[in-house]
Structure formats: structure tokens, C-alpha cells
Amino acid sequence: MAVNYTTAVKNARLDAVTTAAGTTAVLEIGTSAMGTVLATIALGNPIAAGASGGILTLSGFPRSDTSADNTGTAAAARIRTASGGTDIVTGLTVGTSGSDINLDSVSITAGQTVTISSATITHA
């Protein structure tokens, strides 16, 4: 049986992501299952203003990595601490619309600018 949370609890859990991210979190964009990191983008401080309706909308977008690290097709993302590289959120979907992380294009070439137009985390 699935566990169900009230919206207030969902929001509190999502707000804990903002706290865990601290002041220097990064968003890494990668290929499927994060096999290769394609781009790394610094997130705002704080990363979001607060969860509402079970959704955490990250702030400060669009944001860019002006020089992608590798070439590939973006399919996954994660939020990590910048110092120590500790995962805070994994399993984020990537696309050009309707995904957790929305990019201008999922086809990334090393050295190109990668722009994120929006980013949200939805509590299941």
C-alpha cells in the first residue's frame, strides 16, 4: 500500500531540500542514470522560496552553464552540495517541457552553453 502525505507534510519535506542544499548547491545535468555529467549549474541561494501545493519551484531561472563538460543527450539530473558533492535530490527528469528540469535543448555538445528555463520538484 502506498503512503500518502498531507500537502503540509509534502511542503515541509520539500522545504527540507532547500535547507539541505545550503548556500552553494549545484544542479548536475547528465545522460541516462547520470552515466556522464554533461553540465553543472550553480543554484540560487536559497534554491527556492518555499514549497506550495507539494511542489518546490527552484528560483532564479533561466540559469546557464556557459561551457558544457561533455557531449550527450540530457536525460537525468540531480541536486548536490557544491562542497563534497553529497546528493540531495536524484532521479530528476530532464526535457524541453513538462519535465522536472526543462532545458532549451537536450542535445548537448561539450563547450556549448546549456540553459535551464525552469526547474521544479514535485512530491509524489
C-alpha positions as CSV (number, residue, x, y, z in Angstrom):
1,M,0.0,0.0,0.0
2,A,1.3,3.5,-0.9
3,V,2.0,6.0,1.8
4,N,0.0,9.3,1.4
5,Y,1.1,12.6,2.9
6,T,-0.9,15.7,3.6
7,T,0.1,18.7,1.5
8,A,1.5,20.4,4.6
9,V,3.9,17.4,5.2
10,K,4.8,17.3,1.5
11,N,5.7,21.0,1.6
12,A,7.7,20.6,4.8
13,R,9.7,17.7,3.2
14,L,10.3,19.8,0.1
15,D,11.4,22.8,2.2
16,A,13.9,20.5,3.8
17,V,15.5,20.1,0.4
18,T,16.1,23.9,0.3
19,T,17.7,23.7,3.8
20,A,19.9,20.7,2.8
21,A,21.0,22.5,-0.3
22,G,22.5,25.3,1.7
23,T,24.1,28.3,0.1
24,T,26.2,26.7,-2.7
25,A,24.2,23.8,-4.2
26,V,24.6,22.8,-7.9
27,L,22.4,21.1,-10.4
28,E,24.1,18.5,-12.5
29,I,22.6,17.5,-15.8
30,G,23.6,14.1,-17.1
31,T,22.9,11.3,-19.5
32,S,20.6,8.4,-18.5
33,A,21.1,7.3,-14.9
34,M,23.7,10.1,-14.6
35,G,26.2,7.9,-16.6
36,T,28.0,11.1,-17.8
37,V,27.7,14.6,-16.3
38,L,27.1,16.9,-19.2
39,A,26.7,20.3,-17.4
40,T,26.9,21.7,-13.8
41,I,24.9,24.8,-12.9
42,A,25.1,26.7,-9.7
43,L,21.8,27.2,-8.0
44,G,20.5,30.3,-6.2
45,N,20.7,31.0,-2.5
46,P,18.3,29.9,-1.4
47,I,17.4,27.4,-4.2
48,A,13.6,28.1,-3.7
49,A,11.3,30.5,-1.9
50,G,9.3,27.7,-0.4
51,A,7.1,24.7,-1.4
52,S,3.5,25.2,-2.2
53,G,0.9,22.5,-3.1
54,G,3.5,19.8,-2.9
55,I,5.7,21.5,-5.5
56,L,9.1,23.1,-5.0
57,T,9.8,25.6,-7.7
58,L,13.5,26.5,-7.9
59,S,14.2,30.2,-8.3
60,G,16.5,32.3,-10.4
61,F,15.8,30.8,-13.8
62,P,16.8,30.9,-16.6
63,R,20.3,29.8,-15.4
64,S,23.2,28.6,-17.6
65,D,26.4,26.7,-17.7
66,T,28.4,28.6,-20.3
67,S,30.6,25.6,-21.1
68,A,29.2,22.1,-21.1
69,D,31.6,19.5,-19.7
70,N,30.7,16.6,-22.1
71,T,28.6,15.7,-25.2
72,G,25.5,13.6,-24.9
73,T,21.7,13.6,-24.6
74,A,20.4,15.0,-21.3
75,A,18.1,12.6,-19.6
76,A,18.6,12.9,-15.8
77,A,19.6,15.5,-13.2
78,R,20.5,15.7,-9.5
79,I,21.0,18.4,-6.9
80,R,24.2,18.2,-4.9
81,T,26.1,20.1,-2.4
82,A,28.9,22.0,-4.1
83,S,31.4,21.2,-1.4
84,G,31.7,17.4,-1.0
85,G,29.3,16.5,-3.8
86,T,26.7,15.0,-1.5
87,D,23.5,14.1,-3.3
88,I,20.4,16.0,-2.0
89,V,17.9,15.0,-4.8
90,T,18.4,12.4,-7.5
91,G,16.2,11.0,-10.2
92,L,15.0,14.3,-11.7
93,T,13.7,14.1,-15.2
94,V,15.1,16.3,-18.0
95,G,13.4,17.5,-21.2
96,T,12.4,20.6,-23.1
97,S,9.0,20.9,-21.4
98,G,6.9,19.0,-18.9
99,S,9.9,17.6,-17.0
100,D,11.4,18.4,-13.6
101,I,14.3,20.2,-15.3
102,N,13.5,22.0,-18.6
103,L,16.3,22.9,-20.9
104,D,16.5,24.8,-24.2
105,S,17.7,21.5,-25.8
106,V,18.5,18.0,-24.5
107,S,21.2,17.6,-27.2
108,I,24.4,18.9,-25.5
109,T,27.8,19.4,-27.0
110,A,30.9,19.9,-24.9
111,G,31.7,23.6,-24.7
112,Q,28.3,24.9,-25.6
113,T,26.0,26.9,-23.3
114,V,23.3,24.9,-21.5
115,T,20.3,26.9,-20.3
116,I,17.7,25.7,-17.9
117,S,14.4,27.5,-18.4
118,S,12.6,26.1,-15.3
119,A,13.0,23.5,-12.5
120,T,10.5,22.0,-10.1
121,I,10.4,19.1,-7.7
122,T,7.0,17.5,-7.2
123,H,6.4,15.4,-4.1
124,A,4.7,12.2,-5.1
